[in-house]
Every structure is written in structure tokens, then in C-alpha cells.
Amino acid sequence: MDCTDGGQGLTCKAVQTIVPANTRQLLLSVSVSKPEADKNAEILLRLPLGLFNPAGVTMGVDEAAPEALQINLRRRGVLRRCRAHA
């Protein structure tokens, strides 16, 4: 857990990253952040580049039914970012 104050209250973020020892390549990184001034939290999933995933991404938390996430590609500099929104 890491919290920073960007001038509009604290923003706290927890990150979990999975990198298998045999490949040493990113398998999944999950970042959950919550700005103090915002009632909503943001979940950012990082998946490997070049991943072919025609079925998309679904996510479920605890006992809630899994939900399909809409995936959006966003350009940031030369790299493309993919964001999924419920």
C-alpha cells in the first residue's frame, strides 16, 4: 500500500504483480487505487504485450457474479495502453 498527497487529498494504491520465475515475463499486474476526493476506486490490469485474447476479460470479486470488462486501447507516447472498464 502506497499513499501520496497530490494536493487534492491522499490517493492510495495497492499493487500485486505476478512474474513467473521460469519466464521472468509479466503475467499479470493488478493495481487498485482510490483517491480520497473520489468515491470510486480504479482497478488497472496490466497483461503481457502481444496477448491474443478474443474472449475478453471478466472479473469477479468475492460472491458477486463475474462481469465482462470493456477493453479500450489508449495511446500514451509511442506505447499503447489497454484499459478495461465495467
Backbone as JSON Lines, residues from 0, in Angstrom:
{"i":0,"aa":"M","n":[0.86,-1.17,0.0],"ca":[0.0,0.0,0.0],"c":[0.9,1.22,0.0]}
{"i":1,"aa":"D","n":[0.57,2.14,-0.91],"ca":[1.33,3.38,-1.03],"c":[0.34,4.53,-1.13]}
{"i":2,"aa":"C","n":[0.52,5.55,-0.33],"ca":[-0.36,6.71,-0.36],"c":[0.47,7.96,-0.64]}
{"i":3,"aa":"T","n":[-0.04,8.81,-1.54],"ca":[0.62,10.06,-1.86],"c":[-0.4,11.19,-1.79]}
{"i":4,"aa":"D","n":[0.08,12.38,-1.52],"ca":[-0.79,13.55,-1.47],"c":[-0.45,14.42,-2.67]}
{"i":5,"aa":"G","n":[-1.35,14.45,-3.65],"ca":[-1.14,15.24,-4.86],"c":[-1.76,16.62,-4.77]}
{"i":6,"aa":"G","n":[-2.07,17.09,-3.57],"ca":[-2.64,18.41,-3.4],"c":[-4.16,18.41,-3.29]}
{"i":7,"aa":"Q","n":[-4.81,17.29,-3.63],"ca":[-6.26,17.2,-3.53],"c":[-6.66,16.05,-2.62]}
{"i":8,"aa":"G","n":[-5.86,15.81,-1.61],"ca":[-6.12,14.71,-0.68],"c":[-5.27,13.5,-1.05]}
{"i":9,"aa":"L","n":[-5.3,12.52,-0.18],"ca":[-4.5,11.32,-0.39],"c":[-5.06,10.45,-1.5]}
{"i":10,"aa":"T","n":[-4.16,9.84,-2.27],"ca":[-4.5,8.8,-3.22],"c":[-3.72,7.58,-2.8]}
{"i":11,"aa":"C","n":[-4.43,6.5,-2.47],"ca":[-3.78,5.28,-2.01],"c":[-3.87,4.21,-3.09]}
{"i":12,"aa":"K","n":[-2.79,3.42,-3.23],"ca":[-2.72,2.41,-4.28],"c":[-2.05,1.16,-3.73]}
{"i":13,"aa":"A","n":[-2.64,0.0,-4.08],"ca":[-2.06,-1.3,-3.76],"c":[-1.8,-2.01,-5.09]}
{"i":14,"aa":"V","n":[-0.63,-2.63,-5.23],"ca":[-0.25,-3.3,-6.48],"c":[0.21,-4.72,-6.18]}
{"i":15,"aa":"Q","n":[-0.27,-5.66,-6.99],"ca":[0.19,-7.06,-6.92],"c":[0.63,-7.44,-8.34]}
{"i":16,"aa":"T","n":[1.84,-7.95,-8.48],"ca":[2.39,-8.32,-9.78],"c":[2.82,-9.78,-9.76]}
{"i":17,"aa":"I","n":[2.49,-10.5,-10.85],"ca":[2.89,-11.91,-10.97],"c":[3.87,-12.03,-12.13]}
{"i":18,"aa":"V","n":[5.09,-12.47,-11.82],"ca":[6.13,-12.7,-12.82],"c":[6.69,-14.1,-12.53]}
{"i":19,"aa":"P","n":[6.32,-15.11,-13.35],"ca":[6.83,-16.47,-13.12],"c":[8.35,-16.51,-13.22]}
{"i":20,"aa":"A","n":[8.98,-17.29,-12.34],"ca":[10.44,-17.39,-12.31],"c":[11.0,-18.0,-13.58]}
{"i":21,"aa":"N","n":[10.26,-18.93,-14.2],"ca":[10.81,-19.61,-15.37],"c":[10.82,-18.74,-16.62]}
{"i":22,"aa":"T","n":[9.9,-17.76,-16.74],"ca":[9.87,-16.9,-17.93],"c":[10.38,-15.49,-17.64]}
{"i":23,"aa":"R","n":[10.25,-15.06,-16.39],"ca":[10.63,-13.72,-15.97],"c":[9.93,-12.63,-16.79]}
{"i":24,"aa":"Q","n":[8.74,-12.97,-17.29],"ca":[7.92,-12.01,-18.04],"c":[6.63,-11.75,-17.28]}
{"i":25,"aa":"L","n":[6.13,-10.55,-17.4],"ca":[4.89,-10.18,-16.72],"c":[3.75,-11.1,-17.13]}
{"i":26,"aa":"L","n":[3.07,-11.67,-16.15],"ca":[1.86,-12.45,-16.41],"c":[0.63,-11.6,-16.12]}
{"i":27,"aa":"L","n":[0.66,-10.89,-14.98],"ca":[-0.45,-10.03,-14.59],"c":[0.01,-9.06,-13.52]}
{"i":28,"aa":"S","n":[-0.45,-7.83,-13.63],"ca":[-0.25,-6.84,-12.58],"c":[-1.6,-6.19,-12.32]}
{"i":29,"aa":"V","n":[-1.98,-6.13,-11.06],"ca":[-3.26,-5.54,-10.66],"c":[-2.96,-4.37,-9.74]}
{"i":30,"aa":"S","n":[-3.5,-3.21,-10.09],"ca":[-3.32,-2.01,-9.28],"c":[-4.7,-1.5,-8.89]}
{"i":31,"aa":"V","n":[-4.91,-1.32,-7.59],"ca":[-6.18,-0.78,-7.08],"c":[-5.86,0.56,-6.42]}
{"i":32,"aa":"S","n":[-6.49,1.63,-6.92],"ca":[-6.23,2.95,-6.34],"c":[-7.54,3.63,-5.98]}
{"i":33,"aa":"K","n":[-7.47,4.51,-5.0],"ca":[-8.65,5.2,-4.51],"c":[-8.25,6.61,-4.08]}
{"i":34,"aa":"P","n":[-8.57,7.61,-4.93],"ca":[-8.34,8.99,-4.49],"c":[-9.29,9.35,-3.35]}
{"i":35,"aa":"E","n":[-8.8,10.07,-2.37],"ca":[-9.62,10.45,-1.22],"c":[-10.83,11.29,-1.64]}
{"i":36,"aa":"A","n":[-10.65,12.13,-2.66],"ca":[-11.73,13.03,-3.08],"c":[-12.75,12.34,-3.99]}
{"i":37,"aa":"D","n":[-12.52,11.11,-4.38],"ca":[-13.41,10.4,-5.31],"c":[-14.03,9.22,-4.58]}
{"i":38,"aa":"K","n":[-15.33,8.99,-4.81],"ca":[-15.98,7.86,-4.14],"c":[-15.7,6.53,-4.84]}
{"i":39,"aa":"N","n":[-15.21,6.57,-6.08],"ca":[-14.94,5.36,-6.85],"c":[-13.47,4.96,-6.81]}
{"i":40,"aa":"A","n":[-13.24,3.67,-6.78],"ca":[-11.88,3.14,-6.88],"c":[-11.61,2.78,-8.34]}
{"i":41,"aa":"E","n":[-10.34,2.71,-8.71],"ca":[-9.95,2.32,-10.06],"c":[-9.11,1.06,-9.97]}
{"i":42,"aa":"I","n":[-9.42,0.1,-10.83],"ca":[-8.62,-1.13,-10.93],"c":[-7.97,-1.14,-12.3]}
{"i":43,"aa":"L","n":[-6.66,-1.25,-12.33],"ca":[-5.92,-1.3,-13.59],"c":[-5.26,-2.66,-13.7]}
{"i":44,"aa":"L","n":[-5.59,-3.4,-14.77],"ca":[-4.98,-4.7,-15.04],"c":[-3.95,-4.54,-16.14]}
{"i":45,"aa":"R","n":[-2.73,-4.99,-15.88],"ca":[-1.69,-5.0,-16.92],"c":[-1.47,-6.44,-17.33]}
{"i":46,"aa":"L","n":[-1.62,-6.69,-18.63],"ca":[-1.42,-8.02,-19.18],"c":[-0.23,-7.97,-20.13]}
{"i":47,"aa":"P","n":[0.33,-9.13,-20.5],"ca":[1.5,-9.13,-21.38],"c":[1.19,-8.5,-22.75]}
{"i":48,"aa":"L","n":[2.18,-7.82,-23.33],"ca":[2.04,-7.3,-24.68],"c":[1.94,-8.46,-25.65]}
{"i":49,"aa":"G","n":[1.15,-8.29,-26.69],"ca":[1.02,-9.33,-27.7],"c":[0.07,-10.44,-27.31]}
{"i":50,"aa":"L","n":[-0.63,-10.29,-26.22],"ca":[-1.56,-11.31,-25.76],"c":[-2.79,-11.34,-26.68]}
{"i":51,"aa":"F","n":[-3.1,-12.52,-27.23],"ca":[-4.3,-12.69,-28.06],"c":[-5.4,-13.2,-27.16]}
{"i":52,"aa":"N","n":[-6.41,-12.36,-26.94],"ca":[-7.47,-12.7,-26.0],"c":[-8.83,-12.32,-26.6]}
{"i":53,"aa":"P","n":[-9.31,-13.1,-27.6],"ca":[-10.57,-12.75,-28.26],"c":[-11.78,-12.84,-27.34]}
{"i":54,"aa":"A","n":[-11.69,-13.61,-26.25],"ca":[-12.82,-13.75,-25.33],"c":[-12.97,-12.54,-24.42]}
{"i":55,"aa":"G","n":[-11.97,-11.68,-24.37],"ca":[-12.02,-10.51,-23.5],"c":[-11.62,-10.85,-22.07]}
{"i":56,"aa":"V","n":[-11.97,-9.98,-21.15],"ca":[-11.6,-10.12,-19.74],"c":[-12.85,-10.08,-18.89]}
{"i":57,"aa":"T","n":[-12.98,-11.0,-17.95],"ca":[-14.06,-10.94,-16.97],"c":[-13.43,-10.88,-15.59]}
{"i":58,"aa":"M","n":[-14.13,-10.26,-14.66],"ca":[-13.61,-10.14,-13.31],"c":[-14.75,-10.31,-12.33]}
{"i":59,"aa":"G","n":[-14.49,-11.06,-11.27],"ca":[-15.46,-11.21,-10.2],"c":[-14.77,-10.99,-8.86]}
{"i":60,"aa":"V","n":[-15.5,-10.42,-7.92],"ca":[-14.96,-10.15,-6.6],"c":[-15.87,-10.82,-5.58]}
{"i":61,"aa":"D","n":[-15.26,-11.62,-4.72],"ca":[-15.99,-12.34,-3.68],"c":[-17.15,-13.14,-4.26]}
{"i":62,"aa":"E","n":[-18.35,-12.94,-3.74],"ca":[-19.51,-13.72,-4.17],"c":[-20.27,-13.09,-5.33]}
{"i":63,"aa":"A","n":[-19.85,-11.91,-5.78],"ca":[-20.54,-11.24,-6.88],"c":[-20.32,-12.0,-8.19]}
{"i":64,"aa":"A","n":[-21.31,-11.93,-9.08],"ca":[-21.19,-12.59,-10.38],"c":[-20.09,-11.92,-11.2]}
{"i":65,"aa":"P","n":[-19.29,-12.71,-11.91],"ca":[-18.25,-12.13,-12.77],"c":[-18.87,-11.2,-13.81]}
{"i":66,"aa":"E","n":[-18.15,-10.15,-14.13],"ca":[-18.64,-9.13,-15.05],"c":[-17.65,-8.98,-16.2]}
{"i":67,"aa":"A","n":[-18.17,-8.91,-17.43],"ca":[-17.31,-8.69,-18.6],"c":[-16.82,-7.25,-18.58]}
{"i":68,"aa":"L","n":[-15.55,-7.06,-18.89],"ca":[-14.97,-5.72,-18.91],"c":[-14.78,-5.27,-20.35]}
{"i":69,"aa":"Q","n":[-15.11,-4.03,-20.62],"ca":[-14.89,-3.44,-21.93],"c":[-13.43,-3.02,-22.0]}
{"i":70,"aa":"I","n":[-12.75,-3.39,-23.06],"ca":[-11.33,-3.08,-23.2],"c":[-11.16,-1.9,-24.15]}
{"i":71,"aa":"N","n":[-10.41,-0.9,-23.69],"ca":[-10.13,0.29,-24.5],"c":[-8.63,0.43,-24.69]}
{"i":72,"aa":"L","n":[-8.22,0.71,-25.92],"ca":[-6.82,0.98,-26.2],"c":[-6.6,2.48,-26.14]}
{"i":73,"aa":"R","n":[-5.54,2.88,-25.44],"ca":[-5.2,4.29,-25.35],"c":[-3.74,4.48,-25.68]}
{"i":74,"aa":"R","n":[-3.44,5.47,-26.49],"ca":[-2.07,5.77,-26.84],"c":[-1.46,6.69,-25.8]}
{"i":75,"aa":"R","n":[-0.26,6.35,-25.38],"ca":[0.49,7.21,-24.47],"c":[1.91,7.23,-25.0]}
{"i":76,"aa":"G","n":[2.27,8.29,-25.68],"ca":[3.57,8.34,-26.32],"c":[3.59,7.35,-27.47]}
{"i":77,"aa":"V","n":[4.59,6.51,-27.53],"ca":[4.7,5.51,-28.58],"c":[3.95,4.24,-28.19]}
{"i":78,"aa":"L","n":[3.84,3.99,-26.9],"ca":[3.21,2.77,-26.42],"c":[1.69,2.89,-26.42]}
{"i":79,"aa":"R","n":[1.03,1.76,-26.55],"ca":[-0.43,1.7,-26.43],"c":[-0.78,1.11,-25.08]}
{"i":80,"aa":"R","n":[-1.79,1.66,-24.47],"ca":[-2.29,1.13,-23.2],"c":[-3.68,0.59,-23.43]}
{"i":81,"aa":"C","n":[-3.98,-0.47,-22.74],"ca":[-5.28,-1.08,-22.86],"c":[-5.96,-0.98,-21.5]}
{"i":82,"aa":"R","n":[-7.12,-0.37,-21.46],"ca":[-7.86,-0.24,-20.2],"c":[-9.2,-0.94,-20.32]}
{"i":83,"aa":"A","n":[-9.58,-1.64,-19.28],"ca":[-10.87,-2.33,-19.26],"c":[-11.76,-1.63,-18.26]}
{"i":84,"aa":"H","n":[-13.0,-1.4,-18.66],"ca":[-13.97,-0.71,-17.79],"c":[-15.22,-1.57,-17.67]}
{"i":85,"aa":"A","n":[-15.76,-1.64,-16.46],"ca":[-17.03,-2.36,-16.26],"c":[-18.17,-1.43,-16.5]}
